[in-house]
Amino acid sequence: MHDLEKKWLSEARQITSEIQGSLSWQSPSNIALVKYWGKHGNQLPNNPSISFTLSESRTETTIHYSPRETKESISFFFEGKENSAFGQKFESFLSSIKPFFPFLDQLHLKIESSNTFPHSSGIASSASAMSALVMGILDLEKTISGQPVDFIKASWFSRLASGSASRSVYPHAALWGKTSALPESSDHYAIPLQSYLHPVFLNFRDSILITDSEKKAVSSRAGHSLMDGNPYAPARYQTANQNTVELLKALQNGDLEHFIQITESEALQLHALMMSSNPSFILMKPNSLSIISAIQHFRKNTRIPICFTLDAGPNIHLLYPENYKEKVLDFIQNELIKWCQNEYWIDDKTGHGPSPY
């Protein structure tokens, strides 16, 4: 058992009197720059990853808590409707962490959750949903025991719920996974990168171009498992470790050219791994490729430092510095929007992480 787990077990508290109330947290999605793809053990990554924390793409979660009077421990509502499938996922996770939060056995939780972006379309909805839930549980623990919210603890338990959720608890940017570049890094939790960032990256824009808002055909969980037999996995993990070191340098130095090269290469490698797995799958759509080609052409012709990335889905994240916002928005409206489903896109940027509301 890790020393932090021993510490948290020693601090775990039951409820000594009946309590009832509600609390609300919002937590953002994040967009990985160096991709996490492949895991082992209990949600531990096979390579480090780096992400930008977003602002507008977020999950808003309210937890109503009251004394538990029946066997039912939670009821879950997603965007106003009871959702038993999501509820079972949340209940399974909460059951697994009860040794650290024993008060959960004494409460009934009514959880109400909603997203500001399409669910399960490759915009890391599990990252925002699970980190919002964990922030709420830690806030509830604070109400019971008076312990302040510990963000390493938040990242640790978010990771157990969804690997990428470990990165959503920090503002602007985060790194998850052990790397020689940062001695304080860990496979068990993410660490914040805000203090490492060159000013150009503190307010970076992310225009998310929705080519397909439907639920993706293959879940990220299934995709991760296919890395176990992927013939390119060893080379991928080596490359990801190298890219982590190099991207950290670019983020510190404000080296946009190097940032673009690594970010686009990582996105294409992720989708190449999907196409080379067994069974293979393709999540990009024809419009995804059209947008990528247009972005590269626009960058070459204008010298404006824009680039693309994708998560495990078809939608394109268009990344660029704040001072090019007007020119890029014109580019979206004049050229890219025709490839967006129903002309829908999300105007996003790096953000400040989770918060109560």
Buried (B, 14 or more C-beta within 10 A) or exposed (E): EEEBEEEBEEEBEEBEEEBEEBBBBBBBBBBBBBBBBBBEEEBBBBBBBBBBBBBBBBBBBBBBBBEBEEEEBBBBBBEEEEBEEBBEBBBEBBEEBEEBBBBBEBBBBBBBBBBBBBBBBBBBBBBBBBBBBBBBBBBBBBBBBEBEBBBBBBBBBBBBBBBBBBBBBBBBBBBBBBBEBBEEBBBBBBBBBBEBBBEBBBBBBBBBBBBBBEEBEBEBEEBBEBBEEBEBBEEBBEBBBEBBBBBBBBBBEBBBEBBBBBBBBBBBBBBEBBEBBEEEBEBBBEBBBBBBEBBBEBBEEEEBBBBBBBBBBBBBBBBBBBEBBEEBBEBBEEBBBEBBBEEBBBEBBBBEBBBEE
